Amino acid sequence: MSSNGSQTSGKEHRSKGYGTEAVMLMLDYGFNNLRIERITANTLEHNTGAQRSLEKCGFVLEGRERRTRVILKLLDGFQI
């Protein structure tokens, strides 16, 4: 199993499909070249853009992490 983490900085680069394209390339390489059987990703509850991007790439929501720690804050997140 492998886990994916990514971030797009700069608001001017958001909603242009860069993250989705990068994830698709990573999935293709991981599954076809490295023979990884399972790849997971996490996103914060309020990050609907990342959730949509991951769903476009074939990820399926599997669960919710309660009180995920992010820079000394407790937030809810999703396991996708």
Distance bins in CASP14 RR format, pairs under 12 A and 6 or more apart:
PFRMAT RR
TARGET T0000
AUTHOR 0000-0000-0000
RMODE 2
METHOD distances of the structure
MODEL  1
1 30 0 0 0 0 0 1 0 0 0 0 0
1 34 0 0 0 0 0 1 0 0 0 0 0
1 36 1 0 0 1 0 0 0 0 0 0 0
1 37 1 0 0 1 0 0 0 0 0 0 0
1 38 1 0 1 0 0 0 0 0 0 0 0
1 39 1 0 0 1 0 0 0 0 0 0 0
1 40 1 0 0 1 0 0 0 0 0 0 0
1 41 0 0 0 0 0 1 0 0 0 0 0
1 79 0 0 0 0 0 1 0 0 0 0 0
2 26 0 0 0 0 1 0 0 0 0 0 0
2 27 0 0 0 0 1 0 0 0 0 0 0
2 29 0 0 0 0 0 1 0 0 0 0 0
2 30 1 0 0 1 0 0 0 0 0 0 0
2 31 0 0 0 0 1 0 0 0 0 0 0
2 34 1 0 0 1 0 0 0 0 0 0 0
2 35 0 0 0 0 0 1 0 0 0 0 0
2 36 1 0 1 0 0 0 0 0 0 0 0
2 37 0 0 0 0 1 0 0 0 0 0 0
2 38 1 0 0 1 0 0 0 0 0 0 0
2 39 1 0 1 0 0 0 0 0 0 0 0
2 40 1 0 0 1 0 0 0 0 0 0 0
2 41 0 0 0 0 1 0 0 0 0 0 0
3 26 0 0 0 0 0 1 0 0 0 0 0
3 36 0 0 0 0 0 1 0 0 0 0 0
3 38 0 0 0 0 1 0 0 0 0 0 0
3 39 1 0 0 1 0 0 0 0 0 0 0
3 40 1 0 1 0 0 0 0 0 0 0 0
3 41 1 0 0 1 0 0 0 0 0 0 0
3 42 1 0 0 1 0 0 0 0 0 0 0
3 43 0 0 0 0 0 1 0 0 0 0 0
3 59 0 0 0 0 0 1 0 0 0 0 0
3 79 0 0 0 0 1 0 0 0 0 0 0
3 80 0 0 0 0 0 1 0 0 0 0 0
4 19 0 0 0 0 0 1 0 0 0 0 0
4 22 0 0 0 0 1 0 0 0 0 0 0
4 23 1 0 0 1 0 0 0 0 0 0 0
4 24 0 0 0 0 0 1 0 0 0 0 0
4 25 0 0 0 0 0 1 0 0 0 0 0
4 26 1 0 0 1 0 0 0 0 0 0 0
4 27 0 0 0 0 1 0 0 0 0 0 0
4 29 0 0 0 0 0 1 0 0 0 0 0
4 30 0 0 0 0 1 0 0 0 0 0 0
4 36 0 0 0 0 0 1 0 0 0 0 0
4 38 0 0 0 0 0 1 0 0 0 0 0
4 39 1 0 1 0 0 0 0 0 0 0 0
4 40 1 0 0 1 0 0 0 0 0 0 0
4 41 1 0 1 0 0 0 0 0 0 0 0
4 42 0 0 0 0 1 0 0 0 0 0 0
4 43 0 0 0 0 1 0 0 0 0 0 0
4 50 0 0 0 0 0 1 0 0 0 0 0
4 53 0 0 0 0 0 1 0 0 0 0 0
4 54 0 0 0 0 1 0 0 0 0 0 0
4 57 0 0 0 0 1 0 0 0 0 0 0
4 58 0 0 0 0 0 1 0 0 0 0 0
4 59 0 0 0 0 1 0 0 0 0 0 0
4 79 0 0 0 0 0 1 0 0 0 0 0
4 80 0 0 0 0 1 0 0 0 0 0 0
5 19 0 0 0 0 0 1 0 0 0 0 0
5 22 0 0 0 0 0 1 0 0 0 0 0
5 23 0 0 0 0 1 0 0 0 0 0 0
5 26 0 0 0 0 1 0 0 0 0 0 0
5 39 0 0 0 0 0 1 0 0 0 0 0
5 40 0 0 0 0 1 0 0 0 0 0 0
5 41 1 0 0 1 0 0 0 0 0 0 0
5 42 1 0 0 1 0 0 0 0 0 0 0
5 43 0 0 0 0 1 0 0 0 0 0 0
5 44 0 0 0 0 0 1 0 0 0 0 0
5 47 0 0 0 0 0 1 0 0 0 0 0
5 50 0 0 0 0 1 0 0 0 0 0 0
5 53 0 0 0 0 0 1 0 0 0 0 0
5 54 0 0 0 0 0 1 0 0 0 0 0
5 59 0 0 0 0 0 1 0 0 0 0 0
5 80 0 0 0 0 0 1 0 0 0 0 0
6 17 0 0 0 0 0 1 0 0 0 0 0
6 18 0 0 0 0 1 0 0 0 0 0 0
6 19 1 0 0 1 0 0 0 0 0 0 0
6 20 0 0 0 0 0 1 0 0 0 0 0
6 21 0 0 0 0 0 1 0 0 0 0 0
6 22 1 0 0 1 0 0 0 0 0 0 0
6 23 1 0 0 1 0 0 0 0 0 0 0
6 24 0 0 0 0 0 1 0 0 0 0 0
6 25 0 0 0 0 0 1 0 0 0 0 0
6 26 0 0 0 0 1 0 0 0 0 0 0
6 27 0 0 0 0 0 1 0 0 0 0 0
6 41 0 0 0 0 1 0 0 0 0 0 0
6 42 0 0 0 0 0 1 0 0 0 0 0
6 43 0 0 0 0 1 0 0 0 0 0 0
6 47 0 0 0 0 0 1 0 0 0 0 0
6 50 0 0 0 0 1 0 0 0 0 0 0
6 53 0 0 0 0 1 0 0 0 0 0 0
6 54 0 0 0 0 1 0 0 0 0 0 0
6 57 0 0 0 0 0 1 0 0 0 0 0
7 13 0 0 0 0 0 1 0 0 0 0 0
7 14 0 0 0 0 0 1 0 0 0 0 0
7 18 0 0 0 0 0 1 0 0 0 0 0
7 19 0 0 0 0 1 0 0 0 0 0 0
7 22 0 0 0 0 0 1 0 0 0 0 0
7 23 0 0 0 0 0 1 0 0 0 0 0
7 41 0 0 0 0 0 1 0 0 0 0 0
7 42 0 0 0 0 0 1 0 0 0 0 0
7 43 0 0 0 0 0 1 0 0 0 0 0
7 44 0 0 0 0 0 1 0 0 0 0 0
7 47 0 0 0 0 0 1 0 0 0 0 0
7 50 0 0 0 0 1 0 0 0 0 0 0
7 53 0 0 0 0 0 1 0 0 0 0 0
8 14 1 0 1 0 0 0 0 0 0 0 0
8 15 0 0 0 0 1 0 0 0 0 0 0
8 16 0 0 0 0 1 0 0 0 0 0 0
8 17 0 0 0 0 1 0 0 0 0 0 0
8 18 1 0 0 1 0 0 0 0 0 0 0
8 19 1 0 1 0 0 0 0 0 0 0 0
8 20 0 0 0 0 0 1 0 0 0 0 0
8 21 0 0 0 0 0 1 0 0 0 0 0
8 22 0 0 0 0 1 0 0 0 0 0 0
8 23 0 0 0 0 0 1 0 0 0 0 0
8 47 0 0 0 0 0 1 0 0 0 0 0
8 49 0 0 0 0 1 0 0 0 0 0 0
8 50 0 0 0 0 1 0 0 0 0 0 0
8 53 0 0 0 0 1 0 0 0 0 0 0
9 18 0 0 0 0 0 1 0 0 0 0 0
9 19 0 0 0 0 0 1 0 0 0 0 0
10 16 0 0 0 0 0 1 0 0 0 0 0
10 18 0 0 0 0 0 1 0 0 0 0 0
12 18 0 0 0 0 0 1 0 0 0 0 0
13 19 0 0 0 0 1 0 0 0 0 0 0
13 21 0 0 0 0 0 1 0 0 0 0 0
13 22 0 0 0 0 0 1 0 0 0 0 0
14 20 0 0 0 0 0 1 0 0 0 0 0
14 47 0 0 0 0 0 1 0 0 0 0 0
14 48 0 0 0 0 0 1 0 0 0 0 0
14 49 0 0 0 0 1 0 0 0 0 0 0
14 50 0 0 0 0 1 0 0 0 0 0 0
14 52 0 0 0 0 0 1 0 0 0 0 0
14 53 0 0 0 0 0 1 0 0 0 0 0
15 48 0 0 0 0 0 1 0 0 0 0 0
15 49 1 0 0 1 0 0 0 0 0 0 0
15 50 0 0 0 0 0 1 0 0 0 0 0
15 52 0 0 0 0 1 0 0 0 0 0 0
15 53 0 0 0 0 1 0 0 0 0 0 0
16 22 0 0 0 0 0 1 0 0 0 0 0
16 49 0 0 0 0 0 1 0 0 0 0 0
16 53 0 0 0 0 0 1 0 0 0 0 0
17 23 0 0 0 0 1 0 0 0 0 0 0
17 24 0 0 0 0 1 0 0 0 0 0 0
17 25 0 0 0 0 0 1 0 0 0 0 0
17 49 0 0 0 0 0 1 0 0 0 0 0
17 50 0 0 0 0 0 1 0 0 0 0 0
17 52 0 0 0 0 0 1 0 0 0 0 0
17 53 1 0 0 1 0 0 0 0 0 0 0
17 56 0 0 0 0 1 0 0 0 0 0 0
17 57 0 0 0 0 0 1 0 0 0 0 0
18 24 0 0 0 0 0 1 0 0 0 0 0
18 25 0 0 0 0 0 1 0 0 0 0 0
18 50 0 0 0 0 0 1 0 0 0 0 0
18 53 0 0 0 0 1 0 0 0 0 0 0
19 25 0 0 0 0 1 0 0 0 0 0 0
19 26 0 0 0 0 1 0 0 0 0 0 0
19 27 0 0 0 0 0 1 0 0 0 0 0
19 41 0 0 0 0 0 1 0 0 0 0 0
19 49 0 0 0 0 1 0 0 0 0 0 0
19 50 0 0 0 0 1 0 0 0 0 0 0
19 52 0 0 0 0 0 1 0 0 0 0 0
19 53 1 0 1 0 0 0 0 0 0 0 0
19 54 0 0 0 0 1 0 0 0 0 0 0
19 56 0 0 0 0 1 0 0 0 0 0 0
19 57 0 0 0 0 1 0 0 0 0 0 0
20 26 0 0 0 0 0 1 0 0 0 0 0
20 27 0 0 0 0 0 1 0 0 0 0 0
20 49 0 0 0 0 1 0 0 0 0 0 0
20 50 0 0 0 0 1 0 0 0 0 0 0
20 51 0 0 0 0 0 1 0 0 0 0 0
20 52 0 0 0 0 1 0 0 0 0 0 0
20 53 1 0 1 0 0 0 0 0 0 0 0
20 54 0 0 0 0 1 0 0 0 0 0 0
20 55 0 0 0 0 1 0 0 0 0 0 0
20 56 1 0 1 0 0 0 0 0 0 0 0
20 57 1 0 0 1 0 0 0 0 0 0 0
20 58 0 0 0 0 0 1 0 0 0 0 0
20 59 0 0 0 0 0 1 0 0 0 0 0
21 27 0 0 0 0 0 1 0 0 0 0 0
21 28 0 0 0 0 0 1 0 0 0 0 0
21 53 0 0 0 0 1 0 0 0 0 0 0
21 56 0 0 0 0 0 1 0 0 0 0 0
21 57 0 0 0 0 1 0 0 0 0 0 0
22 28 0 0 0 0 0 1 0 0 0 0 0
22 29 0 0 0 0 0 1 0 0 0 0 0
22 41 0 0 0 0 0 1 0 0 0 0 0
22 50 0 0 0 0 0 1 0 0 0 0 0
22 53 0 0 0 0 1 0 0 0 0 0 0
22 54 0 0 0 0 0 1 0 0 0 0 0
22 57 0 0 0 0 1 0 0 0 0 0 0
23 29 0 0 0 0 0 1 0 0 0 0 0
23 30 0 0 0 0 0 1 0 0 0 0 0
23 39 0 0 0 0 1 0 0 0 0 0 0
23 40 0 0 0 0 0 1 0 0 0 0 0
23 41 1 0 0 1 0 0 0 0 0 0 0
23 43 0 0 0 0 0 1 0 0 0 0 0
23 50 0 0 0 0 1 0 0 0 0 0 0
23 51 0 0 0 0 0 1 0 0 0 0 0
23 52 0 0 0 0 0 1 0 0 0 0 0
23 53 1 0 0 1 0 0 0 0 0 0 0
23 54 1 0 0 1 0 0 0 0 0 0 0
23 55 0 0 0 0 0 1 0 0 0 0 0
23 56 0 0 0 0 1 0 0 0 0 0 0
23 57 1 0 1 0 0 0 0 0 0 0 0
23 58 0 0 0 0 1 0 0 0 0 0 0
23 59 0 0 0 0 1 0 0 0 0 0 0
23 80 0 0 0 0 0 1 0 0 0 0 0
24 30 0 0 0 0 0 1 0 0 0 0 0
24 31 0 0 0 0 0 1 0 0 0 0 0
24 32 0 0 0 0 0 1 0 0 0 0 0
24 39 0 0 0 0 0 1 0 0 0 0 0
24 53 0 0 0 0 1 0 0 0 0 0 0
24 54 0 0 0 0 0 1 0 0 0 0 0
24 56 0 0 0 0 1 0 0 0 0 0 0
24 57 1 0 1 0 0 0 0 0 0 0 0
24 58 0 0 0 0 1 0 0 0 0 0 0
24 59 0 0 0 0 0 1 0 0 0 0 0
25 31 0 0 0 0 0 1 0 0 0 0 0
25 32 0 0 0 0 0 1 0 0 0 0 0
25 33 0 0 0 0 0 1 0 0 0 0 0
25 57 0 0 0 0 0 1 0 0 0 0 0
26 32 0 0 0 0 0 1 0 0 0 0 0
26 33 0 0 0 0 0 1 0 0 0 0 0
26 34 0 0 0 0 0 1 0 0 0 0 0
26 36 0 0 0 0 0 1 0 0 0 0 0
26 39 1 0 0 1 0 0 0 0 0 0 0
26 41 0 0 0 0 1 0 0 0 0 0 0
26 53 0 0 0 0 0 1 0 0 0 0 0
26 54 0 0 0 0 0 1 0 0 0 0 0
26 57 0 0 0 0 1 0 0 0 0 0 0
26 59 0 0 0 0 0 1 0 0 0 0 0
27 33 0 0 0 0 0 1 0 0 0 0 0
27 34 0 0 0 0 0 1 0 0 0 0 0
27 36 0 0 0 0 1 0 0 0 0 0 0
27 38 0 0 0 0 0 1 0 0 0 0 0
27 39 1 0 0 1 0 0 0 0 0 0 0
27 40 0 0 0 0 0 1 0 0 0 0 0
27 41 0 0 0 0 1 0 0 0 0 0 0
27 53 0 0 0 0 0 1 0 0 0 0 0
27 54 0 0 0 0 0 1 0 0 0 0 0
27 56 0 0 0 0 0 1 0 0 0 0 0
27 57 1 0 0 1 0 0 0 0 0 0 0
27 58 0 0 0 0 1 0 0 0 0 0 0
27 59 0 0 0 0 1 0 0 0 0 0 0
28 34 0 0 0 0 0 1 0 0 0 0 0
28 36 0 0 0 0 0 1 0 0 0 0 0
28 39 0 0 0 0 0 1 0 0 0 0 0
28 57 0 0 0 0 1 0 0 0 0 0 0
29 35 0 0 0 0 0 1 0 0 0 0 0
29 36 0 0 0 0 1 0 0 0 0 0 0
29 39 0 0 0 0 0 1 0 0 0 0 0
30 36 1 0 1 0 0 0 0 0 0 0 0
30 37 0 0 0 0 1 0 0 0 0 0 0
30 38 0 0 0 0 0 1 0 0 0 0 0
30 39 1 0 0 1 0 0 0 0 0 0 0
31 37 0 0 0 0 1 0 0 0 0 0 0
31 38 0 0 0 0 1 0 0 0 0 0 0
31 39 1 0 0 1 0 0 0 0 0 0 0
31 57 0 0 0 0 0 1 0 0 0 0 0
31 58 0 0 0 0 0 1 0 0 0 0 0
38 59 0 0 0 0 0 1 0 0 0 0 0
38 60 0 0 0 0 0 1 0 0 0 0 0
38 62 0 0 0 0 0 1 0 0 0 0 0
38 80 0 0 0 0 0 1 0 0 0 0 0
39 54 0 0 0 0 0 1 0 0 0 0 0
39 57 0 0 0 0 1 0 0 0 0 0 0
39 58 0 0 0 0 0 1 0 0 0 0 0
39 59 0 0 0 0 1 0 0 0 0 0 0
39 60 0 0 0 0 0 1 0 0 0 0 0
39 80 0 0 0 0 0 1 0 0 0 0 0
40 54 0 0 0 0 1 0 0 0 0 0 0
40 59 0 0 0 0 1 0 0 0 0 0 0
40 60 0 0 0 0 0 1 0 0 0 0 0
40 61 0 0 0 0 0 1 0 0 0 0 0
40 62 1 0 0 1 0 0 0 0 0 0 0
40 63 0 0 0 0 0 1 0 0 0 0 0
40 65 0 0 0 0 0 1 0 0 0 0 0
40 78 0 0 0 0 0 1 0 0 0 0 0
40 79 1 0 0 1 0 0 0 0 0 0 0
40 80 1 0 0 1 0 0 0 0 0 0 0
41 47 0 0 0 0 0 1 0 0 0 0 0
41 50 0 0 0 0 1 0 0 0 0 0 0
41 51 0 0 0 0 1 0 0 0 0 0 0
41 53 0 0 0 0 1 0 0 0 0 0 0
41 54 1 0 1 0 0 0 0 0 0 0 0
41 55 0 0 0 0 0 1 0 0 0 0 0
41 57 0 0 0 0 1 0 0 0 0 0 0
41 58 0 0 0 0 0 1 0 0 0 0 0
41 59 1 0 1 0 0 0 0 0 0 0 0
41 60 0 0 0 0 0 1 0 0 0 0 0
41 61 0 0 0 0 0 1 0 0 0 0 0
41 62 0 0 0 0 0 1 0 0 0 0 0
41 77 0 0 0 0 0 1 0 0 0 0 0
41 78 0 0 0 0 1 0 0 0 0 0 0
41 79 0 0 0 0 1 0 0 0 0 0 0
41 80 1 0 1 0 0 0 0 0 0 0 0
42 50 0 0 0 0 1 0 0 0 0 0 0
42 51 0 0 0 0 0 1 0 0 0 0 0
42 54 0 0 0 0 1 0 0 0 0 0 0
42 59 0 0 0 0 0 1 0 0 0 0 0
42 61 0 0 0 0 0 1 0 0 0 0 0
42 62 0 0 0 0 0 1 0 0 0 0 0
42 63 0 0 0 0 0 1 0 0 0 0 0
42 64 0 0 0 0 0 1 0 0 0 0 0
42 65 1 0 0 1 0 0 0 0 0 0 0
42 68 1 0 0 1 0 0 0 0 0 0 0
42 70 0 0 0 0 0 1 0 0 0 0 0
42 75 0 0 0 0 0 1 0 0 0 0 0
42 76 0 0 0 0 0 1 0 0 0 0 0
42 77 1 0 0 1 0 0 0 0 0 0 0
42 78 1 0 0 1 0 0 0 0 0 0 0
42 79 1 0 0 1 0 0 0 0 0 0 0
42 80 1 0 0 1 0 0 0 0 0 0 0
43 49 0 0 0 0 1 0 0 0 0 0 0
43 50 1 0 1 0 0 0 0 0 0 0 0
43 51 1 0 1 0 0 0 0 0 0 0 0
43 52 0 0 0 0 1 0 0 0 0 0 0
43 53 0 0 0 0 1 0 0 0 0 0 0
43 54 1 0 0 1 0 0 0 0 0 0 0
43 55 0 0 0 0 0 1 0 0 0 0 0
43 59 0 0 0 0 1 0 0 0 0 0 0
43 61 0 0 0 0 1 0 0 0 0 0 0
43 63 0 0 0 0 0 1 0 0 0 0 0
43 64 0 0 0 0 0 1 0 0 0 0 0
43 65 0 0 0 0 0 1 0 0 0 0 0
43 68 0 0 0 0 0 1 0 0 0 0 0
43 70 0 0 0 0 0 1 0 0 0 0 0
43 75 0 0 0 0 0 1 0 0 0 0 0
43 76 0 0 0 0 0 1 0 0 0 0 0
43 77 1 0 0 1 0 0 0 0 0 0 0
43 78 1 0 1 0 0 0 0 0 0 0 0
43 79 0 0 0 0 1 0 0 0 0 0 0
43 80 1 0 0 1 0 0 0 0 0 0 0
44 50 1 0 0 1 0 0 0 0 0 0 0
44 51 0 0 0 0 1 0 0 0 0 0 0
44 64 0 0 0 0 0 1 0 0 0 0 0
44 65 0 0 0 0 1 0 0 0 0 0 0
44 67 0 0 0 0 0 1 0 0 0 0 0
44 68 1 0 0 1 0 0 0 0 0 0 0
44 69 0 0 0 0 0 1 0 0 0 0 0
44 70 1 0 0 1 0 0 0 0 0 0 0
44 71 0 0 0 0 0 1 0 0 0 0 0
44 73 0 0 0 0 0 1 0 0 0 0 0
44 74 0 0 0 0 0 1 0 0 0 0 0
44 75 1 0 1 0 0 0 0 0 0 0 0
44 76 1 0 0 1 0 0 0 0 0 0 0
44 77 1 0 1 0 0 0 0 0 0 0 0
44 78 1 0 0 1 0 0 0 0 0 0 0
44 79 0 0 0 0 0 1 0 0 0 0 0
44 80 0 0 0 0 0 1 0 0 0 0 0
45 51 0 0 0 0 1 0 0 0 0 0 0
45 61 0 0 0 0 0 1 0 0 0 0 0
45 63 0 0 0 0 0 1 0 0 0 0 0
45 64 1 0 0 1 0 0 0 0 0 0 0
45 65 0 0 0 0 1 0 0 0 0 0 0
45 66 0 0 0 0 1 0 0 0 0 0 0
45 67 0 0 0 0 0 1 0 0 0 0 0
45 68 0 0 0 0 1 0 0 0 0 0 0
45 70 0 0 0 0 0 1 0 0 0 0 0
45 74 0 0 0 0 0 1 0 0 0 0 0
45 75 1 0 0 1 0 0 0 0 0 0 0
45 76 1 0 1 0 0 0 0 0 0 0 0
45 77 1 0 1 0 0 0 0 0 0 0 0
45 78 1 0 0 1 0 0 0 0 0 0 0
45 79 0 0 0 0 0 1 0 0 0 0 0
45 80 0 0 0 0 0 1 0 0 0 0 0
46 68 0 0 0 0 0 1 0 0 0 0 0
46 70 0 0 0 0 0 1 0 0 0 0 0
46 73 0 0 0 0 0 1 0 0 0 0 0
46 75 1 0 0 1 0 0 0 0 0 0 0
46 76 0 0 0 0 1 0 0 0 0 0 0
46 77 0 0 0 0 1 0 0 0 0 0 0
46 78 0 0 0 0 0 1 0 0 0 0 0
47 53 0 0 0 0 1 0 0 0 0 0 0
47 54 0 0 0 0 1 0 0 0 0 0 0
47 68 0 0 0 0 0 1 0 0 0 0 0
47 70 0 0 0 0 0 1 0 0 0 0 0
47 75 0 0 0 0 0 1 0 0 0 0 0
47 76 0 0 0 0 0 1 0 0 0 0 0
47 77 0 0 0 0 1 0 0 0 0 0 0
47 78 0 0 0 0 1 0 0 0 0 0 0
47 80 0 0 0 0 0 1 0 0 0 0 0
48 54 0 0 0 0 0 1 0 0 0 0 0
48 55 0 0 0 0 0 1 0 0 0 0 0
48 77 0 0 0 0 0 1 0 0 0 0 0
48 78 0 0 0 0 0 1 0 0 0 0 0
49 55 0 0 0 0 1 0 0 0 0 0 0
49 56 0 0 0 0 1 0 0 0 0 0 0
49 78 0 0 0 0 0 1 0 0 0 0 0
49 80 0 0 0 0 0 1 0 0 0 0 0
50 56 0 0 0 0 0 1 0 0 0 0 0
50 57 0 0 0 0 0 1 0 0 0 0 0
50 59 0 0 0 0 0 1 0 0 0 0 0
50 77 0 0 0 0 0 1 0 0 0 0 0
50 78 0 0 0 0 1 0 0 0 0 0 0
50 80 0 0 0 0 1 0 0 0 0 0 0
51 57 0 0 0 0 0 1 0 0 0 0 0
51 58 0 0 0 0 0 1 0 0 0 0 0
51 59 0 0 0 0 1 0 0 0 0 0 0
51 60 0 0 0 0 0 1 0 0 0 0 0
51 61 1 0 0 1 0 0 0 0 0 0 0
51 64 0 0 0 0 0 1 0 0 0 0 0
51 77 0 0 0 0 1 0 0 0 0 0 0
51 78 1 0 0 1 0 0 0 0 0 0 0
51 79 0 0 0 0 0 1 0 0 0 0 0
51 80 1 0 0 1 0 0 0 0 0 0 0
52 58 0 0 0 0 0 1 0 0 0 0 0
52 59 0 0 0 0 0 1 0 0 0 0 0
52 61 0 0 0 0 0 1 0 0 0 0 0
52 78 0 0 0 0 0 1 0 0 0 0 0
52 80 0 0 0 0 0 1 0 0 0 0 0
53 59 0 0 0 0 1 0 0 0 0 0 0
53 80 0 0 0 0 0 1 0 0 0 0 0
54 60 0 0 0 0 1 0 0 0 0 0 0
54 61 0 0 0 0 1 0 0 0 0 0 0
54 62 0 0 0 0 0 1 0 0 0 0 0
54 78 0 0 0 0 1 0 0 0 0 0 0
54 79 0 0 0 0 0 1 0 0 0 0 0
54 80 1 0 1 0 0 0 0 0 0 0 0
55 61 1 0 0 1 0 0 0 0 0 0 0
55 78 0 0 0 0 0 1 0 0 0 0 0
55 80 1 0 0 1 0 0 0 0 0 0 0
56 80 0 0 0 0 0 1 0 0 0 0 0
57 80 0 0 0 0 1 0 0 0 0 0 0
58 80 0 0 0 0 1 0 0 0 0 0 0
59 78 0 0 0 0 1 0 0 0 0 0 0
59 79 0 0 0 0 1 0 0 0 0 0 0
59 80 1 0 1 0 0 0 0 0 0 0 0
60 78 0 0 0 0 0 1 0 0 0 0 0
60 79 0 0 0 0 0 1 0 0 0 0 0
60 80 1 0 0 1 0 0 0 0 0 0 0
61 77 0 0 0 0 0 1 0 0 0 0 0
61 78 1 0 1 0 0 0 0 0 0 0 0
61 79 1 0 0 1 0 0 0 0 0 0 0
61 80 1 0 1 0 0 0 0 0 0 0 0
62 77 0 0 0 0 0 1 0 0 0 0 0
62 78 0 0 0 0 1 0 0 0 0 0 0
62 79 1 0 1 0 0 0 0 0 0 0 0
62 80 1 0 0 1 0 0 0 0 0 0 0
63 76 0 0 0 0 0 1 0 0 0 0 0
63 77 0 0 0 0 1 0 0 0 0 0 0
63 78 1 0 0 1 0 0 0 0 0 0 0
63 79 1 0 1 0 0 0 0 0 0 0 0
63 80 0 0 0 0 1 0 0 0 0 0 0
64 75 0 0 0 0 0 1 0 0 0 0 0
64 76 1 0 0 1 0 0 0 0 0 0 0
64 77 1 0 0 1 0 0 0 0 0 0 0
64 78 1 0 1 0 0 0 0 0 0 0 0
64 79 1 0 0 1 0 0 0 0 0 0 0
64 80 0 0 0 0 0 1 0 0 0 0 0
65 74 0 0 0 0 0 1 0 0 0 0 0
65 75 0 0 0 0 1 0 0 0 0 0 0
65 76 1 0 0 1 0 0 0 0 0 0 0
65 77 1 0 1 0 0 0 0 0 0 0 0
65 78 1 0 0 1 0 0 0 0 0 0 0
65 79 1 0 1 0 0 0 0 0 0 0 0
65 80 0 0 0 0 0 1 0 0 0 0 0
66 74 0 0 0 0 1 0 0 0 0 0 0
66 75 0 0 0 0 1 0 0 0 0 0 0
66 76 1 0 1 0 0 0 0 0 0 0 0
66 77 1 0 0 1 0 0 0 0 0 0 0
66 78 0 0 0 0 0 1 0 0 0 0 0
66 79 0 0 0 0 0 1 0 0 0 0 0
67 73 0 0 0 0 1 0 0 0 0 0 0
67 74 1 0 1 0 0 0 0 0 0 0 0
67 75 1 0 0 1 0 0 0 0 0 0 0
67 76 1 0 0 1 0 0 0 0 0 0 0
67 77 0 0 0 0 1 0 0 0 0 0 0
68 74 1 0 0 1 0 0 0 0 0 0 0
68 75 1 0 1 0 0 0 0 0 0 0 0
68 76 1 0 0 1 0 0 0 0 0 0 0
68 77 1 0 1 0 0 0 0 0 0 0 0
68 78 0 0 0 0 1 0 0 0 0 0 0
68 79 0 0 0 0 1 0 0 0 0 0 0
69 75 1 0 0 1 0 0 0 0 0 0 0
69 76 0 0 0 0 0 1 0 0 0 0 0
69 77 0 0 0 0 0 1 0 0 0 0 0
70 76 0 0 0 0 0 1 0 0 0 0 0
70 77 0 0 0 0 1 0 0 0 0 0 0
END
